[in-house]
Amino acid sequence: MKYFEPNVVIVDDKEDEVSGLIEYYQKSGAGCKFFNANLYDGDDRPEKKMSDVILLYLDLYYKEGIDLDYELPADWVRDIIPPKSFYILILWTKDPSQASGVLRELEKYNTKPYQVFIENKGNYINKSTGKYDYSKLIDSIENKLSDIPAFDEIQIWKNNIKKTSNIVLGGLVSEDVNESTNKIRKIIVSHGGEVVKNSESLLKRSVLFEALNNVLVSSIPQYDSENNISKEDEANLYDLSKINTVHVDRRLNSWFHFTLRDDLKDKLFPGIIARNDSAFLQKYYSIQDDVIVNNLLKYQLDSESTKIEDIVLNITRPCDYAQNKYGKNIKLLSGVRIIKPARKDSDKCEIRLNGKTPDCIKKFDHLFHDDVENDITLIFDFRYVFSLPGTVFLSEFYNLKMLNKELLSEIQFSYSSYASRPGFTKIF
């Protein structure tokens, strides 16, 4: 059952105080998992983080008579929720005043929830029975969920992805298990080419996943007529006349530039952006000592708070990589990563460059890499493309991020157009 995950997780040191919640969600058809957090005889924490949790109920105290340690409840969240994931946290506690301390801990480790509901256990005790009124608590949660802008639309989109993935998988299923296996084998060879037959298993898996991802993306419905749009979302979310000027959201902007994967160590995937850590390779392949680039970056070089690093982008064709046909070398495009760049007037302005940007330069501004380097500009120069063996790349470069397919294709197209221009003679 290791592939089945709950939508609701409840962490408490007393199961009898949450039994009504567990029963409610189980009867509602939602997957619900309870963890006993008692410090002496409680459950072990999950070995792997969960990817499908929407609601997380979290008690804060795990043994009577022991002072609250903020790290204990925060550690439960960290072991359940992957960093930077969407979830709603319900602090179900007898001491709501301690909520801020736990939230500070979560923010340290990039596990801050999308929304936090603080529910005082004392407000839900039935005076006649002395037990908790779970229906009152659930009504409170449901009302708060209905007040979250766009929550329904986000869930409809997520459910569409799940539904479509099940349809895609349904196309692979046959009564004959061997036939299903052969369908998958055929997809791998058809997508990766005959050469993939002799590749290692991890590469075969990447070819299979890429093929299924392509089918999934092209099959997810953009228009969902099965679920009506609520009046609240009609009046608020989809009223585009209400768009206000907002701060530059570099993290959101980066979503549309980079993939969200963070397993890039020791990888050669096309689209990977890597820092050039080799003094020898910097000598030959850095663009910082180019006259045009150096002049363009004048204001950046003069800024004391700005840091400039040599980077490369792997522009090897994805199909060549998937089919292991790129030879012994991978193709790299030289560039620079500018951390905390100097800007013209304010944080919202474009990066300050000296003069007009030439057509050999490709720039991506207002980006986000991590909590430390949260203002990034990338610049690539189409005049500087070189090749290196994959083994040299892995030993001398440090992988940072990976462009999404669409942006990588755009750069490859732009580079191809730049490199294949015939030129012309201009007569005065």
DAWOBEL-V355627 format. One record per residue. SS is DSSP state (@ for helix, = for strand, . for the rest). PHI is phi in whole degrees, 0 to 359 (none if undefined). D_FIRST is the distance of its C-alpha to the first C-alpha in Angstrom with 1 decimal. Layout:
BEGIN
ss->SS phi->PHI d_first->D_FIRST
ss->SS phi->PHI d_first->D_FIRST
END
This chain:
BEGIN
ss->. phi->none d_first->0.0
ss->. phi->292 d_first->3.8
ss->. phi->265 d_first->5.5
ss->. phi->263 d_first->5.6
ss->. phi->235 d_first->8.6
ss->. phi->279 d_first->11.4
ss->. phi->266 d_first->14.9
ss->= phi->235 d_first->16.6
ss->= phi->236 d_first->16.5
ss->= phi->238 d_first->19.1
ss->= phi->244 d_first->20.6
ss->= phi->204 d_first->23.2
ss->. phi->267 d_first->24.7
ss->. phi->226 d_first->25.4
ss->@ phi->295 d_first->22.7
ss->@ phi->293 d_first->25.6
ss->@ phi->277 d_first->26.9
ss->. phi->229 d_first->23.8
ss->@ phi->301 d_first->22.8
ss->@ phi->295 d_first->24.5
ss->@ phi->294 d_first->22.6
ss->@ phi->302 d_first->19.2
ss->@ phi->297 d_first->20.5
ss->@ phi->298 d_first->22.1
ss->@ phi->290 d_first->19.1
ss->@ phi->295 d_first->16.9
ss->@ phi->291 d_first->19.9
ss->@ phi->281 d_first->20.3
ss->. phi->90 d_first->17.0
ss->. phi->271 d_first->15.9
ss->. phi->293 d_first->12.6
ss->= phi->229 d_first->14.0
ss->= phi->236 d_first->13.1
ss->= phi->254 d_first->15.9
ss->= phi->243 d_first->17.0
ss->= phi->278 d_first->19.9
ss->. phi->264 d_first->22.2
ss->. phi->304 d_first->25.0
ss->. phi->292 d_first->26.7
ss->. phi->261 d_first->27.2
ss->. phi->225 d_first->24.3
ss->. phi->276 d_first->21.6
ss->. phi->279 d_first->18.0
ss->. phi->288 d_first->17.3
ss->. phi->285 d_first->16.7
ss->. phi->297 d_first->13.6
ss->. phi->287 d_first->13.7
ss->. phi->234 d_first->13.2
ss->. phi->291 d_first->14.8
ss->= phi->255 d_first->13.3
ss->. phi->257 d_first->14.8
ss->. phi->236 d_first->14.7
ss->. phi->281 d_first->16.3
ss->. phi->256 d_first->19.6
ss->= phi->245 d_first->20.8
ss->= phi->236 d_first->20.7
ss->= phi->273 d_first->22.7
ss->= phi->230 d_first->24.2
ss->. phi->278 d_first->26.5
ss->. phi->253 d_first->29.0
ss->. phi->254 d_first->30.2
ss->. phi->242 d_first->28.0
ss->. phi->192 d_first->30.8
ss->. phi->297 d_first->34.1
ss->. phi->86 d_first->37.2
ss->. phi->249 d_first->35.6
ss->. phi->297 d_first->36.7
ss->. phi->287 d_first->34.3
ss->. phi->251 d_first->33.1
ss->@ phi->304 d_first->32.0
ss->@ phi->292 d_first->29.8
ss->@ phi->297 d_first->27.5
ss->@ phi->294 d_first->26.1
ss->@ phi->296 d_first->26.4
ss->@ phi->294 d_first->24.3
ss->@ phi->299 d_first->21.5
ss->@ phi->297 d_first->21.7
ss->@ phi->298 d_first->22.0
ss->@ phi->279 d_first->18.8
ss->@ phi->258 d_first->16.9
ss->= phi->255 d_first->18.9
ss->. phi->294 d_first->19.9
ss->. phi->304 d_first->23.7
ss->. phi->64 d_first->25.6
ss->. phi->266 d_first->22.8
ss->. phi->278 d_first->23.5
ss->. phi->197 d_first->22.6
ss->= phi->247 d_first->24.7
ss->= phi->260 d_first->25.3
ss->= phi->245 d_first->26.5
ss->= phi->278 d_first->28.4
ss->= phi->259 d_first->28.4
ss->= phi->214 d_first->31.0
ss->. phi->274 d_first->34.3
ss->. phi->225 d_first->35.9
ss->@ phi->299 d_first->35.6
ss->@ phi->294 d_first->38.4
ss->@ phi->269 d_first->36.0
ss->@ phi->300 d_first->33.8
ss->@ phi->299 d_first->35.9
ss->@ phi->295 d_first->35.3
ss->@ phi->293 d_first->31.5
ss->@ phi->295 d_first->31.8
ss->@ phi->297 d_first->34.1
ss->@ phi->296 d_first->31.6
ss->@ phi->296 d_first->28.9
ss->@ phi->294 d_first->31.5
ss->@ phi->299 d_first->32.2
ss->. phi->248 d_first->28.8
ss->. phi->58 d_first->28.4
ss->. phi->241 d_first->25.9
ss->. phi->293 d_first->28.4
ss->. phi->286 d_first->26.9
ss->. phi->295 d_first->28.2
ss->= phi->218 d_first->29.6
ss->= phi->236 d_first->30.0
ss->= phi->248 d_first->30.7
ss->= phi->258 d_first->32.3
ss->= phi->243 d_first->32.2
ss->= phi->280 d_first->34.4
ss->@ phi->304 d_first->33.0
ss->@ phi->296 d_first->36.6
ss->@ phi->283 d_first->37.1
ss->@ phi->242 d_first->34.6
ss->= phi->276 d_first->35.9
ss->. phi->284 d_first->37.4
ss->. phi->296 d_first->40.9
ss->. phi->281 d_first->41.4
ss->. phi->254 d_first->38.1
ss->. phi->78 d_first->37.3
ss->. phi->255 d_first->33.7
ss->= phi->282 d_first->31.9
ss->. phi->269 d_first->32.4
ss->@ phi->291 d_first->29.0
ss->@ phi->296 d_first->30.3
ss->@ phi->294 d_first->32.9
ss->@ phi->295 d_first->30.4
ss->@ phi->295 d_first->28.1
ss->@ phi->299 d_first->31.4
ss->@ phi->297 d_first->32.4
ss->@ phi->295 d_first->29.1
ss->@ phi->298 d_first->29.4
ss->@ phi->296 d_first->33.0
ss->@ phi->291 d_first->32.4
ss->@ phi->296 d_first->29.8
ss->@ phi->292 d_first->32.3
ss->. phi->272 d_first->34.8
ss->. phi->279 d_first->32.9
ss->. phi->301 d_first->34.5
ss->. phi->71 d_first->32.4
ss->@ phi->299 d_first->29.1
ss->@ phi->301 d_first->28.8
ss->@ phi->294 d_first->29.6
ss->@ phi->298 d_first->27.1
ss->@ phi->292 d_first->24.3
ss->@ phi->297 d_first->25.7
ss->@ phi->299 d_first->25.7
ss->@ phi->297 d_first->22.1
ss->@ phi->293 d_first->21.0
ss->@ phi->297 d_first->23.3
ss->@ phi->297 d_first->21.4
ss->@ phi->298 d_first->18.1
ss->@ phi->298 d_first->19.9
ss->@ phi->293 d_first->21.8
ss->@ phi->297 d_first->18.9
ss->@ phi->292 d_first->17.4
ss->@ phi->293 d_first->20.9
ss->@ phi->299 d_first->21.2
ss->@ phi->295 d_first->18.1
ss->@ phi->299 d_first->19.4
ss->. phi->289 d_first->22.5
ss->. phi->268 d_first->20.8
ss->. phi->276 d_first->19.3
ss->. phi->223 d_first->21.5
ss->. phi->298 d_first->21.6
ss->. phi->273 d_first->22.4
ss->@ phi->300 d_first->19.6
ss->@ phi->297 d_first->22.5
ss->@ phi->293 d_first->24.0
ss->@ phi->298 d_first->21.0
ss->@ phi->298 d_first->20.9
ss->@ phi->292 d_first->24.7
ss->@ phi->299 d_first->24.5
ss->@ phi->295 d_first->22.4
ss->@ phi->300 d_first->25.0
ss->@ phi->295 d_first->27.8
ss->@ phi->299 d_first->26.6
ss->@ phi->299 d_first->26.6
ss->@ phi->290 d_first->30.0
ss->@ phi->294 d_first->31.5
ss->@ phi->276 d_first->30.5
ss->@ phi->262 d_first->31.1
ss->. phi->88 d_first->34.0
ss->@ phi->300 d_first->34.9
ss->@ phi->295 d_first->35.2
ss->@ phi->290 d_first->31.4
ss->@ phi->301 d_first->31.1
ss->@ phi->261 d_first->32.4
ss->. phi->274 d_first->30.4
ss->. phi->290 d_first->27.7
ss->@ phi->298 d_first->24.1
ss->@ phi->296 d_first->23.5
ss->@ phi->291 d_first->26.4
ss->@ phi->298 d_first->25.1
ss->@ phi->297 d_first->21.8
ss->@ phi->297 d_first->24.0
ss->@ phi->294 d_first->26.0
ss->@ phi->299 d_first->23.1
ss->@ phi->296 d_first->21.7
ss->@ phi->297 d_first->25.3
ss->@ phi->296 d_first->25.9
ss->@ phi->292 d_first->22.9
ss->@ phi->299 d_first->23.8
ss->@ phi->299 d_first->27.3
ss->@ phi->294 d_first->26.3
ss->@ phi->298 d_first->24.1
ss->@ phi->298 d_first->27.0
ss->@ phi->283 d_first->29.6
ss->@ phi->254 d_first->27.7
ss->. phi->294 d_first->26.8
ss->. phi->291 d_first->29.5
ss->. phi->279 d_first->32.0
ss->. phi->245 d_first->33.4
ss->. phi->254 d_first->31.2
ss->. phi->266 d_first->33.3
ss->. phi->285 d_first->30.7
ss->. phi->245 d_first->30.6
ss->. phi->290 d_first->34.0
ss->. phi->278 d_first->35.1
ss->. phi->294 d_first->35.9
ss->@ phi->298 d_first->39.6
ss->@ phi->296 d_first->38.7
ss->@ phi->287 d_first->37.2
ss->@ phi->300 d_first->40.1
ss->@ phi->278 d_first->42.6
ss->. phi->241 d_first->40.9
ss->. phi->302 d_first->38.3
ss->. phi->266 d_first->40.0
ss->. phi->271 d_first->43.5
ss->@ phi->285 d_first->44.2
ss->@ phi->286 d_first->47.7
ss->@ phi->266 d_first->46.3
ss->. phi->296 d_first->45.1
ss->. phi->250 d_first->46.6
ss->. phi->293 d_first->47.3
ss->. phi->242 d_first->44.4
ss->. phi->293 d_first->44.2
ss->. phi->292 d_first->43.1
ss->. phi->261 d_first->39.3
ss->@ phi->292 d_first->38.7
ss->@ phi->296 d_first->34.9
ss->@ phi->295 d_first->34.6
ss->@ phi->301 d_first->37.1
ss->@ phi->291 d_first->35.1
ss->@ phi->304 d_first->32.1
ss->. phi->268 d_first->34.3
ss->. phi->245 d_first->35.5
ss->= phi->246 d_first->32.6
ss->. phi->288 d_first->29.0
ss->. phi->269 d_first->26.6
ss->. phi->287 d_first->25.0
ss->. phi->236 d_first->26.0
ss->. phi->261 d_first->24.9
ss->. phi->264 d_first->28.5
ss->. phi->298 d_first->29.6
ss->. phi->61 d_first->31.1
ss->. phi->247 d_first->30.5
ss->. phi->242 d_first->33.2
ss->. phi->301 d_first->31.9
ss->. phi->303 d_first->34.6
ss->. phi->100 d_first->35.1
ss->= phi->288 d_first->34.5
ss->= phi->259 d_first->37.2
ss->= phi->230 d_first->38.2
ss->= phi->276 d_first->40.8
ss->= phi->275 d_first->43.6
ss->. phi->262 d_first->44.0
ss->. phi->262 d_first->46.6
ss->@ phi->298 d_first->50.2
ss->@ phi->295 d_first->51.3
ss->@ phi->288 d_first->49.2
ss->@ phi->298 d_first->50.2
ss->@ phi->301 d_first->53.8
ss->@ phi->261 d_first->53.4
ss->@ phi->240 d_first->50.7
ss->. phi->290 d_first->50.9
ss->. phi->260 d_first->52.4
ss->. phi->292 d_first->53.7
ss->. phi->268 d_first->57.0
ss->. phi->287 d_first->57.6
ss->@ phi->301 d_first->60.7
ss->@ phi->295 d_first->59.1
ss->@ phi->294 d_first->55.9
ss->@ phi->300 d_first->57.7
ss->@ phi->291 d_first->60.0
ss->@ phi->297 d_first->57.3
ss->. phi->265 d_first->55.5
ss->@ phi->308 d_first->58.6
ss->@ phi->294 d_first->57.6
ss->@ phi->288 d_first->54.2
ss->@ phi->293 d_first->55.9
ss->@ phi->276 d_first->58.3
ss->. phi->276 d_first->55.6
ss->. phi->290 d_first->55.0
ss->. phi->273 d_first->51.6
ss->. phi->268 d_first->50.3
ss->= phi->239 d_first->48.5
ss->= phi->241 d_first->48.5
ss->= phi->237 d_first->46.3
ss->= phi->282 d_first->46.4
ss->= phi->227 d_first->43.3
ss->= phi->224 d_first->42.5
ss->= phi->240 d_first->40.3
ss->= phi->283 d_first->38.8
ss->. phi->253 d_first->40.2
ss->. phi->303 d_first->39.3
ss->. phi->297 d_first->38.4
ss->@ phi->304 d_first->34.6
ss->@ phi->292 d_first->35.2
ss->@ phi->294 d_first->37.1
ss->@ phi->292 d_first->34.4
ss->@ phi->299 d_first->31.6
ss->. phi->263 d_first->33.8
ss->. phi->56 d_first->35.1
ss->. phi->246 d_first->38.7
ss->. phi->274 d_first->39.9
ss->. phi->82 d_first->41.7
ss->. phi->272 d_first->41.9
ss->= phi->248 d_first->42.6
ss->= phi->252 d_first->40.8
ss->= phi->262 d_first->42.9
ss->= phi->235 d_first->43.2
ss->= phi->250 d_first->45.0
ss->= phi->281 d_first->46.7
ss->= phi->197 d_first->46.6
ss->= phi->226 d_first->46.6
ss->= phi->252 d_first->44.3
ss->= phi->255 d_first->46.4
ss->= phi->261 d_first->44.9
ss->. phi->53 d_first->46.6
ss->. phi->292 d_first->49.1
ss->. phi->286 d_first->52.5
ss->= phi->243 d_first->52.7
ss->. phi->296 d_first->55.8
ss->. phi->232 d_first->56.0
ss->. phi->212 d_first->52.7
ss->. phi->298 d_first->49.0
ss->. phi->278 d_first->48.6
ss->. phi->285 d_first->51.1
ss->. phi->292 d_first->50.6
ss->= phi->299 d_first->50.9
ss->. phi->274 d_first->54.6
ss->. phi->241 d_first->55.8
ss->. phi->264 d_first->59.4
ss->. phi->89 d_first->60.7
ss->. phi->285 d_first->59.2
ss->. phi->286 d_first->55.9
ss->. phi->291 d_first->56.8
ss->. phi->286 d_first->54.8
ss->. phi->277 d_first->53.4
ss->= phi->260 d_first->51.3
ss->= phi->243 d_first->47.9
ss->= phi->240 d_first->46.9
ss->= phi->231 d_first->43.8
ss->= phi->244 d_first->44.5
ss->= phi->56 d_first->42.9
ss->= phi->248 d_first->39.6
ss->. phi->222 d_first->37.2
ss->. phi->250 d_first->35.4
ss->. phi->200 d_first->34.4
ss->. phi->292 d_first->35.6
ss->. phi->272 d_first->38.6
ss->. phi->263 d_first->39.7
ss->. phi->257 d_first->39.4
ss->. phi->216 d_first->42.4
ss->= phi->234 d_first->42.3
ss->= phi->235 d_first->44.5
ss->= phi->249 d_first->43.9
ss->= phi->230 d_first->46.9
ss->= phi->239 d_first->47.0
ss->= phi->238 d_first->50.1
ss->= phi->295 d_first->50.2
ss->= phi->283 d_first->53.2
ss->= phi->243 d_first->51.1
ss->= phi->234 d_first->48.6
ss->= phi->213 d_first->48.1
ss->= phi->234 d_first->45.9
ss->= phi->216 d_first->44.4
ss->= phi->299 d_first->42.4
ss->@ phi->303 d_first->38.7
ss->@ phi->295 d_first->39.1
ss->@ phi->292 d_first->41.8
ss->@ phi->303 d_first->39.8
ss->@ phi->293 d_first->36.9
ss->@ phi->271 d_first->39.4
ss->@ phi->248 d_first->41.7
ss->= phi->239 d_first->39.7
ss->= phi->246 d_first->37.2
ss->= phi->293 d_first->34.6
ss->= phi->251 d_first->34.7
ss->= phi->214 d_first->33.2
ss->= phi->225 d_first->32.4
ss->= phi->294 d_first->34.1
ss->. phi->287 d_first->32.4
ss->@ phi->299 d_first->33.3
ss->@ phi->296 d_first->35.9
ss->@ phi->288 d_first->37.8
ss->@ phi->300 d_first->37.7
ss->@ phi->297 d_first->39.1
ss->@ phi->296 d_first->41.8
ss->@ phi->294 d_first->42.9
ss->@ phi->299 d_first->43.0
ss->@ phi->294 d_first->45.1
ss->@ phi->297 d_first->47.3
ss->@ phi->295 d_first->47.9
ss->@ phi->299 d_first->48.6
ss->@ phi->296 d_first->51.1
ss->@ phi->293 d_first->52.8
ss->@ phi->287 d_first->53.0
ss->. phi->256 d_first->54.4
ss->. phi->295 d_first->57.1
ss->. phi->284 d_first->60.4
ss->. phi->80 d_first->62.6
ss->. phi->204 d_first->66.0
ss->. phi->261 d_first->69.6
ss->. phi->254 d_first->71.0
ss->. phi->252 d_first->74.8
ss->. phi->264 d_first->76.9
END
